[in-house]
Amino acid sequence: MAQSGCTDPYATNYNPGAIVNDGSCVYAPIHYTPVFRAAFPGSIVTESSGMVWTDGKLWTHNDSGNPDEIYSVDTLTGAILQTVVVDNYPNTDWEDISADSNYIYIANTGNNSGDRTDLKVLKVAKADITSGTVVHVNAQAINYSYTDQTSFVSSSTHNFDCESLLAFKDSLYIFTKDRGDHKTRVYRMPKVPGTYALSPYTSYDVNGLLTGADYNPATGEVVLVGYFSGHTNSFMWFLSDFKGDMFFSGNKRRVEISNGLEWQTEGVCWFANNRFIVSCETTDPCPAAFYIGAKPWLPPVGISTLSNNANSFVYPNPVKDILNTPSIYSNFRILNVNGVEIRKGSIKDDSIDASGLATGDYLLELTNAIGDRSVQKIIR
């Protein structure tokens, strides 16, 4: 029988002899604060309650009491590039946003007092979002209720608020923000519009209030964000190597991201393999804004960590069109200096076509069949 244990080399109890991950990995405490990127326009986005990166665009939205709109955002300045108005459903309490290849999903799932009976996820077809600066769409509703909720009396310590949504394969998943016990339960629902009674199928003690979630299909990871009471102890959970949709069955790494201020972290999304964006609502003294981060336990991909192995060098560099590579590598990725993927593919005839890249500096990542990696700076 294959030996089970902790299979993550970054864990403190890593077992090099283990083949099957039993979810037992333990990690050293980490405190890390993502880097401020930009504030949202204060007249439009005051409560960035959720975020998603899809088709090369960053989307966000406000929460209850605000217009029934989602916004495409400039990732450098925070400016609003496009406004999509949902005409047929109000923003009762929009708490998160997710997407797949064809649809954007809006979680009208906020339930601060625990007394809502009209919970739903809104399904918006990407094909309906034309190129106009302001676009009007109709959404389909995926209505649901909790089978384990028996009381609808208003309460400040109930466990039936939900502010985190992710799309994973053929289903949608919501994670509760348990005000009573600071744990979370996970519910699964179809992406098909209808009315569903949902039962929790797994749970975990996240030690806090979850407010956002996202899944990274490129790495198979889930990221969660939240805070503790008072908004001054923000945190993230990174979930990896899990079985099926049992998100807490594999590696569970917690990272404290508090900056010491009242920082109401509400949205999170992946936008590159190891990079993410966190957003916050307006609090004193922090405006609604977004921040860029990377997994703090990984060595940064930058000039200081580039490969100095002569057998890995590429040429010519600077390059005009064709970049020659060592024969030991089979795949490549080209990233800009912020770590955003520009191009990827298989290496053919020991060369990469670099034509079409804008003039500037890039990072070239080369990998071979067994996962060995080299990262170098290239100039176009």
Buried (B, 14 or more C-beta within 10 A) or exposed (E): EEEBBBBBEBBEEBBEEBEEBBBBBEBEEBEBBBEEBBBBBEEBBBBBBBBBBBEEBBBBBBBBEBBBBBBBBEBEEBBBBBBBEBEEBEBBBBBBBBBBEEBBBBBBBBBBBBBBEEBBBBBBEBEBBEEEEEBBBEBBBBBBBBEEBEEBEEBEEBBBBBBBBBBBEEBBBBBBBBBEEBBBBBBBBEBEBEEBEBEBEBBBEBBBBBBBBBBBEEBEBBBBBBBBEEBBBBBBBBBBBBEEBEBBBBBBBBBBBBBEBBBBBBBBBBBBBBBBBBBBBBBEEBBBBBBBBBBBBEEEBEEEEBBEEEEBBBEEBEBEEEBBBBEEBBBBBBBBEEBBBEBEEEBEEEEBEBEEBEEEEBBBBBBBEEEEBBBBBBEB
